[in-house]
Amino acid sequence: MRKLPKPTEQEINEGPQAVSFQIANGNARQDCILQTRFPTKMQAHKYLLANWPTFEKMARDALAAGTIEGGRIKLAMI
């Protein structure tokens, strides 16, 4: 198994990473952002992919409830 790269100086300065994704909303796309506690974008992205069904459901539930902030659905790490 590959080791994950160490955080860059910029990532350390930025702190925990967030990853963006989109879900389909009829004929449109809805922007979503997932805030994680991971120090690198790669780790945050792998976490999103590993838990995709859960985050997709959370995003769809938020969309149905209308909890959109600034045009985006904001989610936090589970």
PDB file of N, CA, C and O in Angstrom:
ATOM      1  N   MET A   1       0.829  -1.165   0.000  1.00  0.00           N
ATOM      2  CA  MET A   1       0.000   0.000   0.000  1.00  0.00           C
ATOM      3  C   MET A   1       0.885   1.244   0.000  1.00  0.00           C
ATOM      4  O   MET A   1       1.887   1.312   0.713  1.00  0.00           O
ATOM      5  N   ARG A   2       0.497   2.226  -0.812  1.00  0.00           N
ATOM      6  CA  ARG A   2       1.274   3.462  -0.908  1.00  0.00           C
ATOM      7  C   ARG A   2       1.120   4.308   0.335  1.00  0.00           C
ATOM      8  O   ARG A   2       0.045   4.385   0.929  1.00  0.00           O
ATOM      9  N   LYS A   3       2.200   4.935   0.712  1.00  0.00           N
ATOM     10  CA  LYS A   3       2.136   5.876   1.821  1.00  0.00           C
ATOM     11  C   LYS A   3       1.619   7.203   1.299  1.00  0.00           C
ATOM     12  O   LYS A   3       1.919   7.602   0.174  1.00  0.00           O
ATOM     13  N   LEU A   4       0.849   7.872   2.120  1.00  0.00           N
ATOM     14  CA  LEU A   4       0.349   9.184   1.737  1.00  0.00           C
ATOM     15  C   LEU A   4       1.466  10.204   1.894  1.00  0.00           C
ATOM     16  O   LEU A   4       2.284  10.105   2.808  1.00  0.00           O
ATOM     17  N   PRO A   5       1.496  11.179   1.004  1.00  0.00           N
ATOM     18  CA  PRO A   5       2.554  12.189   1.104  1.00  0.00           C
ATOM     19  C   PRO A   5       2.403  13.028   2.366  1.00  0.00           C
ATOM     20  O   PRO A   5       1.304  13.202   2.892  1.00  0.00           O
ATOM     21  N   LYS A   6       3.525  13.536   2.832  1.00  0.00           N
ATOM     22  CA  LYS A   6       3.496  14.425   3.991  1.00  0.00           C
ATOM     23  C   LYS A   6       2.903  15.763   3.559  1.00  0.00           C
ATOM     24  O   LYS A   6       3.034  16.165   2.403  1.00  0.00           O
ATOM     25  N   PRO A   7       2.256  16.441   4.489  1.00  0.00           N
ATOM     26  CA  PRO A   7       1.677  17.743   4.139  1.00  0.00           C
ATOM     27  C   PRO A   7       2.760  18.735   3.729  1.00  0.00           C
ATOM     28  O   PRO A   7       3.851  18.760   4.301  1.00  0.00           O
ATOM     29  N   THR A   8       2.438  19.548   2.731  1.00  0.00           N
ATOM     30  CA  THR A   8       3.365  20.597   2.317  1.00  0.00           C
ATOM     31  C   THR A   8       3.314  21.723   3.339  1.00  0.00           C
ATOM     32  O   THR A   8       2.430  21.754   4.195  1.00  0.00           O
ATOM     33  N   GLU A   9       4.258  22.643   3.246  1.00  0.00           N
ATOM     34  CA  GLU A   9       4.271  23.784   4.164  1.00  0.00           C
ATOM     35  C   GLU A   9       2.989  24.602   4.009  1.00  0.00           C
ATOM     36  O   GLU A   9       2.432  25.085   4.995  1.00  0.00           O
ATOM     37  N   GLN A  10       2.529  24.753   2.781  1.00  0.00           N
ATOM     38  CA  GLN A  10       1.297  25.504   2.533  1.00  0.00           C
ATOM     39  C   GLN A  10       0.111  24.810   3.201  1.00  0.00           C
ATOM     40  O   GLN A  10      -0.716  25.471   3.829  1.00  0.00           O
ATOM     41  N   GLU A  11       0.021  23.481   3.072  1.00  0.00           N
ATOM     42  CA  GLU A  11      -1.086  22.753   3.692  1.00  0.00           C
ATOM     43  C   GLU A  11      -1.027  22.852   5.215  1.00  0.00           C
ATOM     44  O   GLU A  11      -2.063  22.956   5.872  1.00  0.00           O
ATOM     45  N   ILE A  12       0.168  22.821   5.771  1.00  0.00           N
ATOM     46  CA  ILE A  12       0.309  22.964   7.223  1.00  0.00           C
ATOM     47  C   ILE A  12      -0.192  24.340   7.653  1.00  0.00           C
ATOM     48  O   ILE A  12      -0.890  24.465   8.659  1.00  0.00           O
ATOM     49  N   ASN A  13       0.166  25.373   6.887  1.00  0.00           N
ATOM     50  CA  ASN A  13      -0.271  26.733   7.206  1.00  0.00           C
ATOM     51  C   ASN A  13      -1.784  26.900   7.037  1.00  0.00           C
ATOM     52  O   ASN A  13      -2.419  27.644   7.784  1.00  0.00           O
ATOM     53  N   GLU A  14      -2.350  26.206   6.056  1.00  0.00           N
ATOM     54  CA  GLU A  14      -3.792  26.315   5.793  1.00  0.00           C
ATOM     55  C   GLU A  14      -4.610  25.594   6.850  1.00  0.00           C
ATOM     56  O   GLU A  14      -5.743  25.985   7.131  1.00  0.00           O
ATOM     57  N   GLY A  15      -4.051  24.553   7.435  1.00  0.00           N
ATOM     58  CA  GLY A  15      -4.789  23.767   8.426  1.00  0.00           C
ATOM     59  C   GLY A  15      -5.607  22.684   7.758  1.00  0.00           C
ATOM     60  O   GLY A  15      -5.294  22.261   6.645  1.00  0.00           O
ATOM     61  N   PRO A  16      -6.665  22.227   8.435  1.00  0.00           N
ATOM     62  CA  PRO A  16      -7.487  21.145   7.885  1.00  0.00           C
ATOM     63  C   PRO A  16      -8.015  21.482   6.489  1.00  0.00           C
ATOM     64  O   PRO A  16      -8.358  22.627   6.193  1.00  0.00           O
ATOM     65  N   GLN A  17      -8.068  20.464   5.651  1.00  0.00           N
ATOM     66  CA  GLN A  17      -8.425  20.652   4.248  1.00  0.00           C
ATOM     67  C   GLN A  17      -9.908  20.389   3.992  1.00  0.00           C
ATOM     68  O   GLN A  17     -10.555  19.619   4.701  1.00  0.00           O
ATOM     69  N   ALA A  18     -10.416  21.042   2.975  1.00  0.00           N
ATOM     70  CA  ALA A  18     -11.786  20.844   2.506  1.00  0.00           C
ATOM     71  C   ALA A  18     -11.720  20.376   1.050  1.00  0.00           C
ATOM     72  O   ALA A  18     -10.824  20.762   0.300  1.00  0.00           O
ATOM     73  N   VAL A  19     -12.678  19.545   0.670  1.00  0.00           N
ATOM     74  CA  VAL A  19     -12.765  19.091  -0.719  1.00  0.00           C
ATOM     75  C   VAL A  19     -14.152  19.447  -1.258  1.00  0.00           C
ATOM     76  O   VAL A  19     -15.151  19.376  -0.543  1.00  0.00           O
ATOM     77  N   SER A  20     -14.188  19.822  -2.510  1.00  0.00           N
ATOM     78  CA  SER A  20     -15.439  20.181  -3.169  1.00  0.00           C
ATOM     79  C   SER A  20     -15.889  19.053  -4.077  1.00  0.00           C
ATOM     80  O   SER A  20     -15.074  18.314  -4.630  1.00  0.00           O
ATOM     81  N   PHE A  21     -17.198  18.934  -4.219  1.00  0.00           N
ATOM     82  CA  PHE A  21     -17.773  17.965  -5.150  1.00  0.00           C
ATOM     83  C   PHE A  21     -19.136  18.481  -5.572  1.00  0.00           C
ATOM     84  O   PHE A  21     -19.625  19.470  -5.027  1.00  0.00           O
ATOM     85  N   GLN A  22     -19.749  17.822  -6.534  1.00  0.00           N
ATOM     86  CA  GLN A  22     -21.062  18.220  -7.018  1.00  0.00           C
ATOM     87  C   GLN A  22     -21.977  17.009  -7.046  1.00  0.00           C
ATOM     88  O   GLN A  22     -21.537  15.875  -7.235  1.00  0.00           O
ATOM     89  N   ILE A  23     -23.274  17.282  -6.850  1.00  0.00           N
ATOM     90  CA  ILE A  23     -24.287  16.249  -7.026  1.00  0.00           C
ATOM     91  C   ILE A  23     -25.288  16.760  -8.054  1.00  0.00           C
ATOM     92  O   ILE A  23     -25.455  17.966  -8.232  1.00  0.00           O
ATOM     93  N   ALA A  24     -25.943  15.834  -8.720  1.00  0.00           N
ATOM     94  CA  ALA A  24     -26.956  16.207  -9.697  1.00  0.00           C
ATOM     95  C   ALA A  24     -28.211  16.669  -8.975  1.00  0.00           C
ATOM     96  O   ALA A  24     -28.627  16.087  -7.973  1.00  0.00           O
ATOM     97  N   ASN A  25     -28.800  17.729  -9.510  1.00  0.00           N
ATOM     98  CA  ASN A  25     -30.050  18.274  -8.974  1.00  0.00           C
ATOM     99  C   ASN A  25     -30.949  18.540 -10.171  1.00  0.00           C
ATOM    100  O   ASN A  25     -31.007  19.659 -10.681  1.00  0.00           O
ATOM    101  N   GLY A  26     -31.649  17.504 -10.614  1.00  0.00           N
ATOM    102  CA  GLY A  26     -32.427  17.615 -11.842  1.00  0.00           C
ATOM    103  C   GLY A  26     -31.475  17.764 -13.014  1.00  0.00           C
ATOM    104  O   GLY A  26     -30.592  16.928 -13.206  1.00  0.00           O
ATOM    105  N   ASN A  27     -31.645  18.826 -13.807  1.00  0.00           N
ATOM    106  CA  ASN A  27     -30.745  19.090 -14.931  1.00  0.00           C
ATOM    107  C   ASN A  27     -29.558  19.955 -14.537  1.00  0.00           C
ATOM    108  O   ASN A  27     -28.721  20.281 -15.379  1.00  0.00           O
ATOM    109  N   ALA A  28     -29.479  20.326 -13.275  1.00  0.00           N
ATOM    110  CA  ALA A  28     -28.399  21.202 -12.790  1.00  0.00           C
ATOM    111  C   ALA A  28     -27.451  20.418 -11.885  1.00  0.00           C
ATOM    112  O   ALA A  28     -27.687  19.251 -11.570  1.00  0.00           O
ATOM    113  N   ARG A  29     -26.393  21.076 -11.483  1.00  0.00           N
ATOM    114  CA  ARG A  29     -25.424  20.501 -10.551  1.00  0.00           C
ATOM    115  C   ARG A  29     -25.407  21.374  -9.302  1.00  0.00           C
ATOM    116  O   ARG A  29     -25.487  22.599  -9.388  1.00  0.00           O
ATOM    117  N   GLN A  30     -25.303  20.739  -8.155  1.00  0.00           N
ATOM    118  CA  GLN A  30     -25.253  21.459  -6.884  1.00  0.00           C
ATOM    119  C   GLN A  30     -23.854  21.333  -6.293  1.00  0.00           C
ATOM    120  O   GLN A  30     -23.358  20.224  -6.093  1.00  0.00           O
ATOM    121  N   ASP A  31     -23.222  22.465  -6.016  1.00  0.00           N
ATOM    122  CA  ASP A  31     -21.900  22.472  -5.401  1.00  0.00           C
ATOM    123  C   ASP A  31     -22.003  22.089  -3.933  1.00  0.00           C
ATOM    124  O   ASP A  31     -22.915  22.511  -3.222  1.00  0.00           O
ATOM    125  N   CYS A  32     -21.048  21.279  -3.500  1.00  0.00           N
ATOM    126  CA  CYS A  32     -20.978  20.854  -2.108  1.00  0.00           C
ATOM    127  C   CYS A  32     -19.522  20.961  -1.663  1.00  0.00           C
ATOM    128  O   CYS A  32     -18.605  20.874  -2.480  1.00  0.00           O
ATOM    129  N   ILE A  33     -19.320  21.150  -0.369  1.00  0.00           N
ATOM    130  CA  ILE A  33     -17.973  21.191   0.178  1.00  0.00           C
ATOM    131  C   ILE A  33     -17.959  20.372   1.467  1.00  0.00           C
ATOM    132  O   ILE A  33     -18.868  20.461   2.292  1.00  0.00           O
ATOM    133  N   LEU A  34     -16.913  19.579   1.615  1.00  0.00           N
ATOM    134  CA  LEU A  34     -16.738  18.739   2.794  1.00  0.00           C
ATOM    135  C   LEU A  34     -15.517  19.218   3.552  1.00  0.00           C
ATOM    136  O   LEU A  34     -14.403  19.180   3.028  1.00  0.00           O
ATOM    137  N   GLN A  35     -15.718  19.671   4.786  1.00  0.00           N
ATOM    138  CA  GLN A  35     -14.611  20.098   5.638  1.00  0.00           C
ATOM    139  C   GLN A  35     -14.108  18.890   6.416  1.00  0.00           C
ATOM    140  O   GLN A  35     -14.888  18.205   7.077  1.00  0.00           O
ATOM    141  N   THR A  36     -12.802  18.627   6.338  1.00  0.00           N
ATOM    142  CA  THR A  36     -12.217  17.491   7.042  1.00  0.00           C
ATOM    143  C   THR A  36     -11.202  17.966   8.067  1.00  0.00           C
ATOM    144  O   THR A  36     -10.943  19.162   8.200  1.00  0.00           O
ATOM    145  N   ARG A  37     -10.636  17.015   8.786  1.00  0.00           N
ATOM    146  CA  ARG A  37      -9.563  17.314   9.733  1.00  0.00           C
ATOM    147  C   ARG A  37      -8.215  16.846   9.178  1.00  0.00           C
ATOM    148  O   ARG A  37      -7.214  16.881   9.893  1.00  0.00           O
ATOM    149  N   PHE A  38      -8.176  16.410   7.920  1.00  0.00           N
ATOM    150  CA  PHE A  38      -6.945  15.902   7.328  1.00  0.00           C
ATOM    151  C   PHE A  38      -6.019  17.036   6.911  1.00  0.00           C
ATOM    152  O   PHE A  38      -6.479  18.097   6.488  1.00  0.00           O
ATOM    153  N   PRO A  39      -4.711  16.811   7.032  1.00  0.00           N
ATOM    154  CA  PRO A  39      -3.761  17.878   6.691  1.00  0.00           C
ATOM    155  C   PRO A  39      -3.496  18.022   5.192  1.00  0.00           C
ATOM    156  O   PRO A  39      -3.002  19.065   4.764  1.00  0.00           O
ATOM    157  N   THR A  40      -3.814  16.994   4.371  1.00  0.00           N
ATOM    158  CA  THR A  40      -3.541  17.105   2.937  1.00  0.00           C
ATOM    159  C   THR A  40      -4.824  16.938   2.129  1.00  0.00           C
ATOM    160  O   THR A  40      -5.772  16.282   2.559  1.00  0.00           O
ATOM    161  N   LYS A  41      -4.824  17.550   0.946  1.00  0.00           N
ATOM    162  CA  LYS A  41      -5.971  17.428   0.038  1.00  0.00           C
ATOM    163  C   LYS A  41      -6.159  15.972  -0.381  1.00  0.00           C
ATOM    164  O   LYS A  41      -7.290  15.502  -0.502  1.00  0.00           O
ATOM    165  N   MET A  42      -5.052  15.257  -0.602  1.00  0.00           N
ATOM    166  CA  MET A  42      -5.144  13.870  -1.047  1.00  0.00           C
ATOM    167  C   MET A  42      -5.838  13.005   0.010  1.00  0.00           C
ATOM    168  O   MET A  42      -6.684  12.176  -0.327  1.00  0.00           O
ATOM    169  N   GLN A  43      -5.489  13.192   1.265  1.00  0.00           N
ATOM    170  CA  GLN A  43      -6.131  12.432   2.334  1.00  0.00           C
ATOM    171  C   GLN A  43      -7.613  12.776   2.420  1.00  0.00           C
ATOM    172  O   GLN A  43      -8.445  11.885   2.587  1.00  0.00           O
ATOM    173  N   ALA A  44      -7.946  14.046   2.307  1.00  0.00           N
ATOM    174  CA  ALA A  44      -9.337  14.479   2.360  1.00  0.00           C
ATOM    175  C   ALA A  44     -10.124  13.893   1.186  1.00  0.00           C
ATOM    176  O   ALA A  44     -11.260  13.452   1.360  1.00  0.00           O
ATOM    177  N   HIS A  45      -9.529  13.886   0.001  1.00  0.00           N
ATOM    178  CA  HIS A  45     -10.196  13.350  -1.190  1.00  0.00           C
ATOM    179  C   HIS A  45     -10.415  11.845  -1.049  1.00  0.00           C
ATOM    180  O   HIS A  45     -11.487  11.342  -1.384  1.00  0.00           O
ATOM    181  N   LYS A  46      -9.415  11.131  -0.558  1.00  0.00           N
ATOM    182  CA  LYS A  46      -9.566   9.682  -0.365  1.00  0.00           C
ATOM    183  C   LYS A  46     -10.668   9.385   0.647  1.00  0.00           C
ATOM    184  O   LYS A  46     -11.422   8.426   0.485  1.00  0.00           O
ATOM    185  N   TYR A  47     -10.760  10.201   1.683  1.00  0.00           N
ATOM    186  CA  TYR A  47     -11.803  10.034   2.684  1.00  0.00           C
ATOM    187  C   TYR A  47     -13.184  10.235   2.053  1.00  0.00           C
ATOM    188  O   TYR A  47     -14.110   9.467   2.311  1.00  0.00           O
ATOM    189  N   LEU A  48     -13.310  11.266   1.232  1.00  0.00           N
ATOM    190  CA  LEU A  48     -14.579  11.513   0.537  1.00  0.00           C
ATOM    191  C   LEU A  48     -14.963  10.310  -0.321  1.00  0.00           C
ATOM    192  O   LEU A  48     -16.104   9.852  -0.268  1.00  0.00           O
ATOM    193  N   LEU A  49     -14.033   9.804  -1.098  1.00  0.00           N
ATOM    194  CA  LEU A  49     -14.330   8.672  -1.980  1.00  0.00           C
ATOM    195  C   LEU A  49     -14.665   7.406  -1.192  1.00  0.00           C
ATOM    196  O   LEU A  49     -15.557   6.651  -1.579  1.00  0.00           O
ATOM    197  N   ALA A  50     -13.956   7.173  -0.092  1.00  0.00           N
ATOM    198  CA  ALA A  50     -14.198   5.983   0.716  1.00  0.00           C
ATOM    199  C   ALA A  50     -15.574   6.014   1.375  1.00  0.00           C
ATOM    200  O   ALA A  50     -16.160   4.966   1.646  1.00  0.00           O
ATOM    201  N   ASN A  51     -16.085   7.208   1.629  1.00  0.00           N
ATOM    202  CA  ASN A  51     -17.368   7.360   2.307  1.00  0.00           C
ATOM    203  C   ASN A  51     -18.415   8.021   1.416  1.00  0.00           C
ATOM    204  O   ASN A  51     -19.362   8.630   1.913  1.00  0.00           O
ATOM    205  N   TRP A  52     -18.246   7.902   0.104  1.00  0.00           N
ATOM    206  CA  TRP A  52     -19.112   8.588  -0.847  1.00  0.00           C
ATOM    207  C   TRP A  52     -20.602   8.362  -0.611  1.00  0.00           C
ATOM    208  O   TRP A  52     -21.348   9.341  -0.597  1.00  0.00           O
ATOM    209  N   PRO A  53     -21.084   7.125  -0.425  1.00  0.00           N
ATOM    210  CA  PRO A  53     -22.534   6.952  -0.250  1.00  0.00           C
ATOM    211  C   PRO A  53     -23.087   7.765   0.926  1.00  0.00           C
ATOM    212  O   PRO A  53     -24.178   8.328   0.835  1.00  0.00           O
ATOM    213  N   THR A  54     -22.347   7.823   2.009  1.00  0.00           N
ATOM    214  CA  THR A  54     -22.790   8.573   3.182  1.00  0.00           C
ATOM    215  C   THR A  54     -22.853  10.064   2.888  1.00  0.00           C
ATOM    216  O   THR A  54     -23.836  10.721   3.228  1.00  0.00           O
ATOM    217  N   PHE A  55     -21.805  10.609   2.255  1.00  0.00           N
ATOM    218  CA  PHE A  55     -21.782  12.042   1.978  1.00  0.00           C
ATOM    219  C   PHE A  55     -22.773  12.434   0.900  1.00  0.00           C
ATOM    220  O   PHE A  55     -23.338  13.527   0.942  1.00  0.00           O
ATOM    221  N   GLU A  56     -22.991  11.554  -0.065  1.00  0.00           N
ATOM    222  CA  GLU A  56     -23.997  11.858  -1.084  1.00  0.00           C
ATOM    223  C   GLU A  56     -25.380  11.935  -0.442  1.00  0.00           C
ATOM    224  O   GLU A  56     -26.163  12.831  -0.758  1.00  0.00           O
ATOM    225  N   LYS A  57     -25.683  10.993   0.461  1.00  0.00           N
ATOM    226  CA  LYS A  57     -26.974  11.013   1.149  1.00  0.00           C
ATOM    227  C   LYS A  57     -27.103  12.262   2.010  1.00  0.00           C
ATOM    228  O   LYS A  57     -28.158  12.897   2.021  1.00  0.00           O
ATOM    229  N   MET A  58     -26.043  12.626   2.732  1.00  0.00           N
ATOM    230  CA  MET A  58     -26.077  13.830   3.559  1.00  0.00           C
ATOM    231  C   MET A  58     -26.328  15.067   2.696  1.00  0.00           C
ATOM    232  O   MET A  58     -27.104  15.946   3.073  1.00  0.00           O
ATOM    233  N   ALA A  59     -25.672  15.131   1.542  1.00  0.00           N
ATOM    234  CA  ALA A  59     -25.837  16.273   0.647  1.00  0.00           C
ATOM    235  C   ALA A  59     -27.251  16.321   0.081  1.00  0.00           C
ATOM    236  O   ALA A  59     -27.846  17.395  -0.006  1.00  0.00           O
ATOM    237  N   ARG A  60     -27.791  15.178  -0.303  1.00  0.00           N
ATOM    238  CA  ARG A  60     -29.159  15.151  -0.840  1.00  0.00           C
ATOM    239  C   ARG A  60     -30.184  15.514   0.235  1.00  0.00           C
ATOM    240  O   ARG A  60     -31.165  16.202  -0.045  1.00  0.00           O
ATOM    241  N   ASP A  61     -29.952  15.051   1.460  1.00  0.00           N
ATOM    242  CA  ASP A  61     -30.845  15.419   2.566  1.00  0.00           C
ATOM    243  C   ASP A  61     -30.794  16.931   2.813  1.00  0.00           C
ATOM    244  O   ASP A  61     -31.829  17.560   3.034  1.00  0.00           O
ATOM    245  N   ALA A  62     -29.597  17.508   2.775  1.00  0.00           N
ATOM    246  CA  ALA A  62     -29.448  18.953   2.969  1.00  0.00           C
ATOM    247  C   ALA A  62     -30.119  19.721   1.840  1.00  0.00           C
ATOM    248  O   ALA A  62     -30.737  20.761   2.071  1.00  0.00           O
ATOM    249  N   LEU A  63     -29.998  19.213   0.622  1.00  0.00           N
ATOM    250  CA  LEU A  63     -30.644  19.845  -0.527  1.00  0.00           C
ATOM    251  C   LEU A  63     -32.162  19.820  -0.357  1.00  0.00           C
ATOM    252  O   LEU A  63     -32.835  20.821  -0.603  1.00  0.00           O
ATOM    253  N   ALA A  64     -32.692  18.686   0.060  1.00  0.00           N
ATOM    254  CA  ALA A  64     -34.142  18.558   0.259  1.00  0.00           C
ATOM    255  C   ALA A  64     -34.629  19.476   1.384  1.00  0.00           C
ATOM    256  O   ALA A  64     -35.738  20.007   1.324  1.00  0.00           O
ATOM    257  N   ALA A  65     -33.797  19.655   2.402  1.00  0.00           N
ATOM    258  CA  ALA A  65     -34.172  20.509   3.534  1.00  0.00           C
ATOM    259  C   ALA A  65     -33.938  21.986   3.229  1.00  0.00           C
ATOM    260  O   ALA A  65     -34.404  22.857   3.963  1.00  0.00           O
ATOM    261  N   GLY A  66     -33.215  22.263   2.147  1.00  0.00           N
ATOM    262  CA  GLY A  66     -32.956  23.649   1.769  1.00  0.00           C
ATOM    263  C   GLY A  66     -31.851  24.314   2.568  1.00  0.00           C
ATOM    264  O   GLY A  66     -31.802  25.541   2.649  1.00  0.00           O
ATOM    265  N   THR A  67     -30.972  23.532   3.153  1.00  0.00           N
ATOM    266  CA  THR A  67     -29.880  24.102   3.954  1.00  0.00           C
ATOM    267  C   THR A  67     -28.658  24.352   3.069  1.00  0.00           C
ATOM    268  O   THR A  67     -27.652  23.647   3.144  1.00  0.00           O
ATOM    269  N   ILE A  68     -28.782  25.370   2.238  1.00  0.00           N
ATOM    270  CA  ILE A  68     -27.713  25.761   1.322  1.00  0.00           C
ATOM    271  C   ILE A  68     -27.180  27.108   1.783  1.00  0.00           C
ATOM    272  O   ILE A  68     -27.941  28.056   1.976  1.00  0.00           O
ATOM    273  N   GLU A  69     -25.858  27.184   1.960  1.00  0.00           N
ATOM    274  CA  GLU A  69     -25.227  28.425   2.425  1.00  0.00           C
ATOM    275  C   GLU A  69     -24.342  28.979   1.311  1.00  0.00           C
ATOM    276  O   GLU A  69     -23.401  28.318   0.871  1.00  0.00           O
ATOM    277  N   GLY A  70     -24.642  30.164   0.869  1.00  0.00           N
ATOM    278  CA  GLY A  70     -23.830  30.790  -0.165  1.00  0.00           C
ATOM    279  C   GLY A  70     -23.806  30.000  -1.468  1.00  0.00           C
ATOM    280  O   GLY A  70     -22.803  30.011  -2.181  1.00  0.00           O
ATOM    281  N   GLY A  71     -24.893  29.322  -1.779  1.00  0.00           N
ATOM    282  CA  GLY A  71     -24.969  28.544  -3.008  1.00  0.00           C
ATOM    283  C   GLY A  71     -24.328  27.167  -2.907  1.00  0.00           C
ATOM    284  O   GLY A  71     -24.294  26.430  -3.892  1.00  0.00           O
ATOM    285  N   ARG A  72     -23.818  26.806  -1.727  1.00  0.00           N
ATOM    286  CA  ARG A  72     -23.171  25.508  -1.537  1.00  0.00           C
ATOM    287  C   ARG A  72     -23.788  24.769  -0.368  1.00  0.00           C
ATOM    288  O   ARG A  72     -24.305  25.367   0.576  1.00  0.00           O
ATOM    289  N   ILE A  73     -23.719  23.460  -0.459  1.00  0.00           N
ATOM    290  CA  ILE A  73     -24.074  22.612   0.670  1.00  0.00           C
ATOM    291  C   ILE A  73     -22.781  22.349   1.419  1.00  0.00           C
ATOM    292  O   ILE A  73     -21.808  21.858   0.845  1.00  0.00           O
ATOM    293  N   LYS A  74     -22.776  22.678   2.705  1.00  0.00           N
ATOM    294  CA  LYS A  74     -21.569  22.512   3.515  1.00  0.00           C
ATOM    295  C   LYS A  74     -21.731  21.321   4.435  1.00  0.00           C
ATOM    296  O   LYS A  74     -22.681  21.245   5.214  1.00  0.00           O
ATOM    297  N   LEU A  75     -20.788  20.384   4.336  1.00  0.00           N
ATOM    298  CA  LEU A  75     -20.801  19.188   5.153  1.00  0.00           C
ATOM    299  C   LEU A  75     -19.540  19.123   6.001  1.00  0.00           C
ATOM    300  O   LEU A  75     -18.526  19.738   5.669  1.00  0.00           O
ATOM    301  N   ALA A  76     -19.608  18.376   7.097  1.00  0.00           N
ATOM    302  CA  ALA A  76     -18.452  18.205   7.969  1.00  0.00           C
ATOM    303  C   ALA A  76     -18.108  16.721   8.046  1.00  0.00           C
ATOM    304  O   ALA A  76     -18.952  15.859   7.800  1.00  0.00           O
ATOM    305  N   MET A  77     -16.880  16.445   8.385  1.00  0.00           N
ATOM    306  CA  MET A  77     -16.372  15.085   8.504  1.00  0.00           C
ATOM    307  C   MET A  77     -17.184  14.297   9.527  1.00  0.00           C
ATOM    308  O   MET A  77     -17.552  14.821  10.578  1.00  0.00           O
ATOM    309  N   ILE A  78     -17.461  13.017   9.204  1.00  0.00           N
ATOM    310  CA  ILE A  78     -18.222  12.163  10.131  1.00  0.00           C
ATOM    311  C   ILE A  78     -17.286  11.443  11.068  1.00  0.00           C
ATOM    312  O   ILE A  78     -17.736  10.678  11.921  1.00  0.00           O
TER     313      ILE A  78
END
